[in-house]
Amino acid sequence: MGNVLDPNFWRRFSAAVHQDEEAQKARTRGGNSWLERQKRKKSRRTYICWTFWLCFAILVAGLVAVIIWLKNKGVFNKDLFDKGE
């Protein structure tokens, strides 16, 4: 019951398995597997996110520095609406 009666079965089976393994290797060698694409997307997203937040922090720090500089110069102490009374 478990024996295969066709003598060419194992030769065809072995060739089919070999072709399937070669096709699978060719798919993973090209770097186009789904998992590798997902890892590249995640890496790119992480890089973009860090770059955005770093630029945002630099912008905020720059604004704070300008406000402190203007406050020390006394720009905010002047009455802008005073017409020289």
Sequence and secondary structure as in RCSB ss.txt:
>XXXX:A:sequence
MGNVLDPNFWRRFSAAVHQDEEAQKARTRGGNSWLERQKRKKSRRTYICWTFWLCFAILVAGLVAVIIWLKNKGV
FNKDLFDKGE
>XXXX:A:secstr
  S   TTHHHHHHHHHHHHHHHHHHHHHTT  HHHHHHHHHHHHHHHHHHHHHHHHHHHHHHHHHHHHHHHHTT
TTS TT    
